[in-house]
Amino acid sequence: MQTHLVFTVIAKDRPGLVERMAEVIAGLGGNWIESSMARLGGEFAGIVRVAIAGDSATELVSQLKALSDDGIDITLRSDKAGDDAPAGASAHLDLVSQDHPGILRDISSVLSDKGVSIENLETEVVSGSMQGEALFKASADLRLPAGLDPTDLSDALQETAGDLMADINLVD
């Protein structure tokens, strides 16, 4: 019987980090199912889901945790299959605004109030092309709850966008 493990990883960025984890997983017959990883501020961080035979799961967890001796900190987050298909419609949000504190707080508040789940979120601050001022950009894949009309969500986001002086585009 297959067990699915979800774990987080963080380490000082350097070549070979993914290889070390993949080596441990493959060495025990595990299968790297999905992951999301990025270099942020000199650190390498990510979340990984693997499948492994149930009788090898404990050894995999032990070997992954032993990577801390190499400066790779791994924390087991889940051992549930997690293969349930998400309910509700999907949508995509893009946002651009002059950078200032509170943008993500205000947008995520609207999403939370509407019962929307964020499935993937990427943000960055970049230099604006004309004036050189800092721009905050966000891109998110969303899961809307059953019964929420995407137009209602878009209206709520546009109201907040006006307060933030942001450009928000919601595509369902």
Z-matrix of the N, CA and C atoms (Angstrom, degrees):
N
C 1 1.444
C 2 1.536 1 108.94
N 3 1.326 2 115.74 1 134.44
C 4 1.457 3 122.11 2 -179.63
C 5 1.524 4 111.11 3 -82.21
N 6 1.314 5 114.93 4 139.47
C 7 1.460 6 122.69 5 173.09
C 8 1.522 7 107.11 6 -113.55
N 9 1.313 8 116.10 7 140.97
C 10 1.459 9 120.85 8 176.30
C 11 1.517 10 108.31 9 -107.66
N 12 1.315 11 115.98 10 131.36
C 13 1.457 12 121.98 11 178.20
C 14 1.520 13 108.70 12 -118.80
N 15 1.317 14 116.13 13 137.90
C 16 1.459 15 122.02 14 173.76
C 17 1.519 16 106.24 15 -119.14
N 18 1.333 17 115.37 16 128.47
C 19 1.455 18 118.92 17 179.96
C 20 1.518 19 110.20 18 -139.85
N 21 1.329 20 114.48 19 156.54
C 22 1.457 21 120.86 20 174.78
C 23 1.518 22 108.47 21 -103.14
N 24 1.323 23 114.53 22 154.38
C 25 1.465 24 120.43 23 178.68
C 26 1.523 25 108.12 24 -137.40
N 27 1.321 26 116.00 25 141.16
C 28 1.458 27 121.73 26 172.53
C 29 1.520 28 107.98 27 -147.44
N 30 1.336 29 114.40 28 137.53
C 31 1.465 30 120.22 29 -179.36
C 32 1.523 31 108.39 30 -160.65
N 33 1.309 32 116.03 31 159.29
C 34 1.456 33 120.55 32 171.86
C 35 1.529 34 106.60 33 -61.65
N 36 1.326 35 117.30 34 130.01
C 37 1.458 36 120.12 35 -175.51
C 38 1.522 37 111.65 36 -63.78
N 39 1.323 38 114.53 37 134.66
C 40 1.462 39 122.11 38 176.39
C 41 1.528 40 108.10 39 -168.12
N 42 1.317 41 117.90 40 158.99
C 43 1.467 42 120.20 41 178.09
C 44 1.524 43 111.18 42 -61.88
N 45 1.329 44 115.76 43 145.33
C 46 1.457 45 121.19 44 172.67
C 47 1.523 46 116.15 45 94.70
N 48 1.329 47 119.04 46 -2.12
C 49 1.471 48 119.73 47 -177.68
C 50 1.529 49 111.87 48 -64.14
N 51 1.315 50 116.29 49 -48.75
C 52 1.466 51 119.35 50 -179.69
C 53 1.522 52 110.27 51 -64.59
N 54 1.320 53 116.57 52 -39.84
C 55 1.455 54 120.27 53 179.03
C 56 1.532 55 111.48 54 -58.78
N 57 1.335 56 117.79 55 -41.99
C 58 1.475 57 120.84 56 -179.27
C 59 1.530 58 110.54 57 -60.97
N 60 1.339 59 116.47 58 -44.79
C 61 1.462 60 119.45 59 179.92
C 62 1.524 61 110.79 60 -67.80
N 63 1.336 62 116.79 61 -44.57
C 64 1.460 63 121.24 62 -179.01
C 65 1.525 64 110.85 63 -62.34
N 66 1.311 65 116.58 64 -35.80
C 67 1.464 66 122.10 65 178.38
C 68 1.532 67 110.96 66 -62.39
N 69 1.321 68 116.24 67 -45.25
C 70 1.473 69 120.88 68 179.21
C 71 1.524 70 110.18 69 -64.46
N 72 1.324 71 116.46 70 -46.43
C 73 1.473 72 120.94 71 -177.26
C 74 1.519 73 110.62 72 -63.20
N 75 1.332 74 117.49 73 -50.75
C 76 1.466 75 121.37 74 -179.03
C 77 1.526 76 111.33 75 -65.87
N 78 1.325 77 116.56 76 -34.92
C 79 1.464 78 120.59 77 -179.60
C 80 1.515 79 113.63 78 -61.19
N 81 1.323 80 116.09 79 -25.23
C 82 1.475 81 120.29 80 177.94
C 83 1.526 82 111.71 81 -103.49
N 84 1.342 83 116.10 82 11.70
C 85 1.465 84 119.88 83 177.87
C 86 1.513 85 113.65 84 81.28
N 87 1.315 86 117.02 85 15.19
C 88 1.463 87 120.30 86 179.52
C 89 1.515 88 111.73 87 -80.10
N 90 1.319 89 115.39 88 161.04
C 91 1.450 90 122.32 89 179.98
C 92 1.524 91 109.37 90 -120.67
N 93 1.328 92 117.41 91 120.86
C 94 1.466 93 124.09 92 178.33
C 95 1.522 94 106.10 93 -74.23
N 96 1.333 95 118.29 94 109.44
C 97 1.464 96 122.99 95 -173.43
C 98 1.524 97 112.04 96 -87.24
N 99 1.314 98 116.94 97 -53.66
C 100 1.465 99 120.66 98 -178.90
C 101 1.519 100 109.36 99 -157.69
N 102 1.336 101 114.60 100 158.33
C 103 1.457 102 119.35 101 179.40
C 104 1.519 103 109.76 102 -161.01
N 105 1.297 104 114.39 103 160.68
C 106 1.454 105 122.58 104 171.82
C 107 1.518 106 105.63 105 -139.02
N 108 1.330 107 116.07 106 121.74
C 109 1.458 108 120.31 107 -174.62
C 110 1.515 109 109.67 108 -140.41
N 111 1.325 110 115.72 109 152.11
C 112 1.459 111 120.01 110 179.34
C 113 1.519 112 110.88 111 -157.86
N 114 1.326 113 114.53 112 156.66
C 115 1.454 114 121.96 113 172.18
C 116 1.517 115 106.78 114 -95.26
N 117 1.312 116 116.62 115 122.61
C 118 1.460 117 122.00 116 -179.41
C 119 1.515 118 108.73 117 -134.05
N 120 1.331 119 116.89 118 118.24
C 121 1.461 120 120.94 119 176.13
C 122 1.514 121 114.48 120 55.64
N 123 1.325 122 117.22 121 38.20
C 124 1.464 123 120.52 122 179.08
C 125 1.513 124 114.13 123 84.01
N 126 1.310 125 117.01 124 -5.77
C 127 1.464 126 121.36 125 177.02
C 128 1.524 127 108.71 126 -104.52
N 129 1.307 128 115.68 127 153.97
C 130 1.456 129 122.87 128 175.04
C 131 1.516 130 105.89 129 -111.66
N 132 1.335 131 116.50 130 124.19
C 133 1.462 132 119.82 131 -177.13
C 134 1.515 133 109.83 132 -135.31
N 135 1.319 134 115.74 133 150.73
C 136 1.450 135 118.69 134 178.51
C 137 1.503 136 113.01 135 -171.09
N 138 1.318 137 111.89 136 175.76
C 139 1.458 138 120.95 137 175.27
C 140 1.528 139 106.35 138 -133.58
N 141 1.326 140 115.87 139 137.97
C 142 1.461 141 121.82 140 -172.28
C 143 1.523 142 108.97 141 -133.54
N 144 1.349 143 115.34 142 142.52
C 145 1.471 144 120.25 143 172.61
C 146 1.512 145 107.78 144 -121.92
N 147 1.326 146 115.48 145 129.10
C 148 1.457 147 121.52 146 179.36
C 149 1.523 148 109.83 147 -127.26
N 150 1.329 149 114.66 148 156.50
C 151 1.463 150 121.91 149 172.45
C 152 1.519 151 107.09 150 -115.28
N 153 1.327 152 115.45 151 138.93
C 154 1.463 153 120.46 152 -179.33
C 155 1.524 154 108.80 153 -151.89
N 156 1.324 155 115.80 154 153.26
C 157 1.465 156 119.76 155 175.99
C 158 1.523 157 108.86 156 -57.96
N 159 1.323 158 115.86 157 136.87
C 160 1.464 159 121.45 158 -176.10
C 161 1.512 160 114.21 159 -52.20
N 162 1.350 161 117.32 160 -37.26
C 163 1.465 162 119.29 161 -178.05
C 164 1.532 163 112.69 162 -76.15
N 165 1.339 164 118.37 163 -7.60
C 166 1.472 165 121.28 164 177.61
C 167 1.523 166 112.31 165 -105.39
N 168 1.320 167 117.65 166 -4.83
C 169 1.467 168 121.33 167 -174.53
C 170 1.526 169 112.60 168 -62.39
N 171 1.315 170 117.78 169 -44.47
C 172 1.462 171 120.92 170 -178.68
C 173 1.523 172 110.69 171 -62.60
N 174 1.337 173 117.06 172 -41.66
C 175 1.459 174 120.87 173 178.54
C 176 1.531 175 111.26 174 -66.44
N 177 1.327 176 116.68 175 -37.60
C 178 1.467 177 119.72 176 177.92
C 179 1.525 178 110.27 177 -62.85
N 180 1.311 179 116.80 178 -47.12
C 181 1.465 180 120.56 179 179.05
C 182 1.533 181 109.91 180 -58.56
N 183 1.314 182 116.94 181 -43.84
C 184 1.465 183 121.28 182 179.90
C 185 1.527 184 111.29 183 -61.74
N 186 1.323 185 117.17 184 -45.61
C 187 1.464 186 120.13 185 -178.70
C 188 1.531 187 111.84 186 -69.46
N 189 1.327 188 117.21 187 -36.08
C 190 1.468 189 119.46 188 177.32
C 191 1.525 190 110.30 189 -65.76
N 192 1.318 191 116.84 190 -42.90
C 193 1.468 192 119.77 191 179.16
C 194 1.527 193 111.39 192 -65.66
N 195 1.331 194 117.40 193 -29.84
C 196 1.466 195 121.12 194 178.41
C 197 1.527 196 111.75 195 -67.47
N 198 1.329 197 117.56 196 -16.24
C 199 1.462 198 120.63 197 177.11
C 200 1.532 199 111.67 198 -66.03
N 201 1.329 200 116.82 199 -12.40
C 202 1.470 201 119.49 200 177.14
C 203 1.537 202 110.59 201 -61.76
N 204 1.338 203 117.15 202 -25.04
C 205 1.468 204 120.27 203 175.55
C 206 1.531 205 111.05 204 -62.86
N 207 1.350 206 116.35 205 -23.88
C 208 1.468 207 122.16 206 177.63
C 209 1.534 208 111.61 207 -98.18
N 210 1.348 209 117.04 208 10.95
C 211 1.458 210 120.33 209 179.83
C 212 1.507 211 114.16 210 81.54
N 213 1.337 212 117.61 211 15.05
C 214 1.462 213 122.39 212 179.00
C 215 1.529 214 107.16 213 -106.65
N 216 1.319 215 116.04 214 105.59
C 217 1.461 216 120.36 215 -177.65
C 218 1.522 217 110.59 216 -91.20
N 219 1.320 218 115.81 217 121.04
C 220 1.457 219 122.15 218 -177.99
C 221 1.515 220 108.48 219 -121.96
N 222 1.330 221 114.53 220 133.94
C 223 1.458 222 120.90 221 178.79
C 224 1.521 223 109.07 222 -125.95
N 225 1.315 224 116.50 223 122.35
C 226 1.456 225 121.41 224 176.47
C 227 1.517 226 108.47 225 -68.23
N 228 1.309 227 116.74 226 128.25
C 229 1.460 228 121.21 227 -178.74
C 230 1.521 229 111.71 228 -108.30
N 231 1.324 230 118.37 229 -30.72
C 232 1.458 231 119.42 230 -176.18
C 233 1.514 232 110.08 231 -159.53
N 234 1.320 233 114.79 232 149.06
C 235 1.454 234 119.39 233 172.24
C 236 1.522 235 110.36 234 -127.29
N 237 1.313 236 115.39 235 28.92
C 238 1.459 237 120.69 236 178.30
C 239 1.519 238 108.64 237 -100.41
N 240 1.312 239 116.34 238 153.93
C 241 1.459 240 120.69 239 -177.11
C 242 1.520 241 111.47 240 -60.53
N 243 1.303 242 118.72 241 -44.25
C 244 1.450 243 121.73 242 176.77
C 245 1.507 244 114.93 243 61.14
N 246 1.301 245 118.37 244 28.37
C 247 1.457 246 121.26 245 -178.06
C 248 1.519 247 113.20 246 -96.15
N 249 1.329 248 117.95 247 10.07
C 250 1.453 249 120.29 248 179.46
C 251 1.517 250 109.23 249 -62.19
N 252 1.325 251 115.45 250 132.46
C 253 1.465 252 119.62 251 177.41
C 254 1.530 253 108.02 252 -68.72
N 255 1.338 254 116.58 253 132.69
C 256 1.467 255 118.59 254 -179.57
C 257 1.520 256 111.05 255 -65.71
N 258 1.328 257 115.76 256 142.16
C 259 1.459 258 121.33 257 178.79
C 260 1.519 259 108.64 258 -91.92
N 261 1.318 260 116.65 259 155.48
C 262 1.459 261 121.33 260 176.22
C 263 1.518 262 112.25 261 92.66
N 264 1.319 263 114.33 262 162.96
C 265 1.460 264 121.54 263 -179.32
C 266 1.527 265 110.39 264 -74.80
N 267 1.322 266 115.45 265 155.43
C 268 1.462 267 119.87 266 176.23
C 269 1.525 268 109.09 267 -102.47
N 270 1.321 269 115.58 268 156.50
C 271 1.461 270 122.51 269 177.31
C 272 1.518 271 107.74 270 -151.14
N 273 1.323 272 115.35 271 162.98
C 274 1.455 273 121.04 272 178.53
C 275 1.520 274 108.67 273 -126.90
N 276 1.319 275 115.82 274 135.51
C 277 1.459 276 122.46 275 -179.16
C 278 1.519 277 109.80 276 -118.56
N 279 1.338 278 116.46 277 132.35
C 280 1.463 279 122.45 278 171.18
C 281 1.513 280 107.18 279 -122.43
N 282 1.315 281 116.72 280 137.25
C 283 1.458 282 122.74 281 -178.14
C 284 1.521 283 109.64 282 -135.96
N 285 1.335 284 116.26 283 138.55
C 286 1.461 285 122.80 284 172.11
C 287 1.516 286 107.28 285 -136.86
N 288 1.328 287 116.06 286 132.62
C 289 1.462 288 121.42 287 -179.87
C 290 1.518 289 109.38 288 -153.61
N 291 1.331 290 116.64 289 155.85
C 292 1.453 291 117.92 290 168.30
C 293 1.517 292 106.12 291 -60.04
N 294 1.316 293 115.85 292 137.88
C 295 1.462 294 119.48 293 -175.36
C 296 1.526 295 111.04 294 -71.01
N 297 1.316 296 115.03 295 134.70
C 298 1.464 297 123.19 296 172.14
C 299 1.522 298 107.89 297 -163.84
N 300 1.321 299 117.49 298 156.83
C 301 1.467 300 120.21 299 -178.50
C 302 1.534 301 112.08 300 -60.93
N 303 1.315 302 115.90 301 142.09
C 304 1.462 303 121.68 302 171.05
C 305 1.512 304 116.36 303 98.71
N 306 1.314 305 119.00 304 -3.30
C 307 1.469 306 120.30 305 -177.90
C 308 1.530 307 110.64 306 -60.57
N 309 1.311 308 116.33 307 -53.88
C 310 1.464 309 119.85 308 -177.27
C 311 1.527 310 110.74 309 -64.38
N 312 1.324 311 117.43 310 -36.72
C 313 1.466 312 120.60 311 177.10
C 314 1.525 313 110.38 312 -59.11
N 315 1.323 314 117.32 313 -46.69
C 316 1.457 315 120.91 314 -176.49
C 317 1.526 316 112.32 315 -68.18
N 318 1.325 317 117.10 316 -41.50
C 319 1.469 318 120.19 317 179.44
C 320 1.524 319 110.58 318 -69.20
N 321 1.331 320 117.37 319 -44.31
C 322 1.471 321 119.67 320 -179.20
C 323 1.525 322 110.81 321 -67.00
N 324 1.316 323 118.19 322 -26.61
C 325 1.458 324 121.32 323 175.92
C 326 1.528 325 110.82 324 -65.66
N 327 1.332 326 116.48 325 -42.78
C 328 1.473 327 120.40 326 176.97
C 329 1.524 328 109.35 327 -61.84
N 330 1.332 329 116.46 328 -46.09
C 331 1.466 330 120.20 329 -179.46
C 332 1.524 331 111.11 330 -61.08
N 333 1.312 332 116.86 331 -44.68
C 334 1.463 333 121.37 332 179.71
C 335 1.530 334 111.25 333 -63.51
N 336 1.334 335 116.27 334 -44.29
C 337 1.473 336 120.17 335 179.55
C 338 1.525 337 111.53 336 -59.26
N 339 1.324 338 117.21 337 -31.38
C 340 1.471 339 122.10 338 -179.26
C 341 1.525 340 112.44 339 -90.77
N 342 1.340 341 117.20 340 -0.24
C 343 1.468 342 120.74 341 179.22
C 344 1.516 343 113.72 342 76.53
N 345 1.338 344 117.21 343 21.95
C 346 1.460 345 122.25 344 -177.87
C 347 1.532 346 109.51 345 -86.53
N 348 1.316 347 115.78 346 137.01
C 349 1.460 348 121.91 347 178.12
C 350 1.531 349 109.35 348 -100.96
N 351 1.314 350 116.44 349 136.43
C 352 1.469 351 121.72 350 176.19
C 353 1.525 352 107.51 351 -91.25
N 354 1.332 353 116.14 352 116.41
C 355 1.460 354 120.48 353 -179.68
C 356 1.517 355 112.31 354 -90.38
N 357 1.320 356 116.70 355 -30.85
C 358 1.460 357 121.40 356 178.44
C 359 1.520 358 107.55 357 -152.09
N 360 1.321 359 117.01 358 135.97
C 361 1.453 360 121.48 359 -178.67
C 362 1.519 361 109.22 360 -140.34
N 363 1.325 362 115.73 361 128.84
C 364 1.456 363 121.46 362 174.00
C 365 1.514 364 107.55 363 -128.26
N 366 1.322 365 116.82 364 132.69
C 367 1.459 366 122.01 365 178.89
C 368 1.519 367 109.31 366 -132.65
N 369 1.328 368 115.19 367 155.48
C 370 1.449 369 120.40 368 174.24
C 371 1.519 370 108.84 369 -161.41
N 372 1.314 371 115.53 370 157.21
C 373 1.456 372 122.90 371 172.47
C 374 1.520 373 105.96 372 -113.34
N 375 1.340 374 115.21 373 125.38
C 376 1.459 375 121.02 374 -177.65
C 377 1.525 376 109.70 375 -128.12
N 378 1.303 377 115.54 376 162.89
C 379 1.458 378 121.02 377 176.94
C 380 1.525 379 108.84 378 -78.16
N 381 1.331 380 117.32 379 131.32
C 382 1.456 381 121.78 380 178.00
C 383 1.516 382 110.78 381 -67.31
N 384 1.327 383 118.02 382 147.51
C 385 1.461 384 120.99 383 -174.05
C 386 1.527 385 113.21 384 -73.26
N 387 1.309 386 119.00 385 -35.66
C 388 1.464 387 120.91 386 -175.31
C 389 1.526 388 112.16 387 -85.06
N 390 1.291 389 116.47 388 -62.41
C 391 1.459 390 122.37 389 -172.93
C 392 1.525 391 113.02 390 -93.45
N 393 1.328 392 116.93 391 -16.65
C 394 1.453 393 120.37 392 -178.30
C 395 1.521 394 113.59 393 83.59
N 396 1.367 395 117.50 394 2.37
C 397 1.466 396 119.00 395 178.98
C 398 1.528 397 109.52 396 -70.80
N 399 1.290 398 115.34 397 156.62
C 400 1.460 399 120.87 398 -178.14
C 401 1.524 400 110.27 399 -72.21
N 402 1.340 401 115.33 400 132.84
C 403 1.459 402 122.09 401 176.47
C 404 1.527 403 108.78 402 -114.59
N 405 1.322 404 115.49 403 136.71
C 406 1.458 405 121.78 404 174.50
C 407 1.517 406 106.78 405 -96.34
N 408 1.336 407 115.93 406 128.47
C 409 1.460 408 121.49 407 177.81
C 410 1.523 409 108.59 408 -123.31
N 411 1.316 410 114.53 409 138.93
C 412 1.461 411 120.31 410 176.61
C 413 1.518 412 108.98 411 -137.22
N 414 1.308 413 115.43 412 144.04
C 415 1.453 414 123.01 413 175.84
C 416 1.526 415 106.58 414 -136.27
N 417 1.337 416 116.29 415 127.88
C 418 1.469 417 118.85 416 -175.68
C 419 1.517 418 111.21 417 -140.24
N 420 1.318 419 115.47 418 139.54
C 421 1.456 420 122.15 419 169.12
C 422 1.515 421 106.14 420 -96.62
N 423 1.324 422 115.19 421 128.82
C 424 1.458 423 121.31 422 -172.89
C 425 1.516 424 111.29 423 -118.65
N 426 1.331 425 115.72 424 154.57
C 427 1.465 426 122.75 425 172.54
C 428 1.516 427 106.68 426 -121.33
N 429 1.326 428 116.17 427 114.84
C 430 1.464 429 121.92 428 -178.83
C 431 1.518 430 110.04 429 -85.04
N 432 1.321 431 117.38 430 143.48
C 433 1.464 432 118.94 431 177.30
C 434 1.536 433 109.94 432 -71.67
N 435 1.311 434 115.30 433 154.75
C 436 1.465 435 119.79 434 176.93
C 437 1.525 436 108.84 435 -56.21
N 438 1.316 437 115.75 436 135.13
C 439 1.458 438 120.31 437 177.15
C 440 1.516 439 114.83 438 93.83
N 441 1.325 440 118.68 439 -12.44
C 442 1.464 441 120.09 440 178.57
C 443 1.524 442 108.94 441 -85.52
N 444 1.313 443 115.88 442 119.69
C 445 1.456 444 121.79 443 177.26
C 446 1.531 445 107.83 444 -75.94
N 447 1.324 446 118.50 445 125.90
C 448 1.463 447 120.47 446 179.69
C 449 1.539 448 112.81 447 -55.00
N 450 1.315 449 117.34 448 -30.31
C 451 1.466 450 120.77 449 178.05
C 452 1.521 451 110.48 450 -64.33
N 453 1.344 452 117.52 451 -39.45
C 454 1.472 453 120.88 452 177.74
C 455 1.532 454 110.64 453 -63.17
N 456 1.333 455 116.26 454 -41.51
C 457 1.456 456 119.62 455 177.91
C 458 1.523 457 110.35 456 -65.55
N 459 1.307 458 116.41 457 -44.22
C 460 1.465 459 120.22 458 179.70
C 461 1.523 460 111.16 459 -60.05
N 462 1.331 461 117.08 460 -42.86
C 463 1.470 462 121.11 461 178.58
C 464 1.525 463 111.14 462 -60.37
N 465 1.338 464 116.48 463 -44.28
C 466 1.470 465 120.44 464 -179.71
C 467 1.531 466 110.42 465 -65.13
N 468 1.326 467 116.48 466 -40.54
C 469 1.458 468 120.06 467 178.98
C 470 1.532 469 111.17 468 -66.86
N 471 1.329 470 116.92 469 -38.66
C 472 1.471 471 120.32 470 -180.00
C 473 1.528 472 110.96 471 -66.87
N 474 1.322 473 116.90 472 -34.49
C 475 1.466 474 120.05 473 176.59
C 476 1.533 475 110.19 474 -62.58
N 477 1.320 476 115.57 475 -44.99
C 478 1.467 477 120.12 476 178.27
C 479 1.523 478 110.52 477 -68.95
N 480 1.335 479 117.00 478 -36.54
C 481 1.462 480 120.83 479 179.14
C 482 1.521 481 110.83 480 -59.01
N 483 1.326 482 116.62 481 -38.86
C 484 1.459 483 120.17 482 178.19
C 485 1.516 484 111.47 483 -61.94
N 486 1.336 485 116.16 484 -42.14
C 487 1.468 486 120.57 485 178.47
C 488 1.531 487 111.42 486 -64.95
N 489 1.332 488 116.52 487 -34.27
C 490 1.462 489 121.81 488 -177.48
C 491 1.533 490 112.73 489 -88.96
N 492 1.315 491 116.19 490 -8.47
C 493 1.469 492 121.50 491 -171.04
C 494 1.533 493 109.31 492 54.64
N 495 1.326 494 114.79 493 50.93
C 496 1.460 495 122.32 494 -177.69
C 497 1.518 496 109.73 495 -117.68
N 498 1.314 497 115.28 496 155.30
C 499 1.458 498 122.36 497 173.05
C 500 1.519 499 106.23 498 -102.21
N 501 1.338 500 116.54 499 117.60
C 502 1.464 501 121.38 500 -179.28
C 503 1.516 502 108.27 501 -121.12
N 504 1.330 503 115.85 502 131.56
C 505 1.438 504 121.83 503 176.97
C 506 1.535 505 108.02 504 -123.54
N 507 1.342 506 115.88 505 122.30
C 508 1.456 507 121.40 506 178.29
C 509 1.517 508 107.95 507 -113.82
N 510 1.324 509 116.27 508 122.61
C 511 1.457 510 122.08 509 179.05
C 512 1.514 511 107.90 510 -116.49
N 513 1.338 512 116.03 511 125.96
C 514 1.478 513 118.08 512 178.15
C 515 1.504 514 110.84 513 -105.68
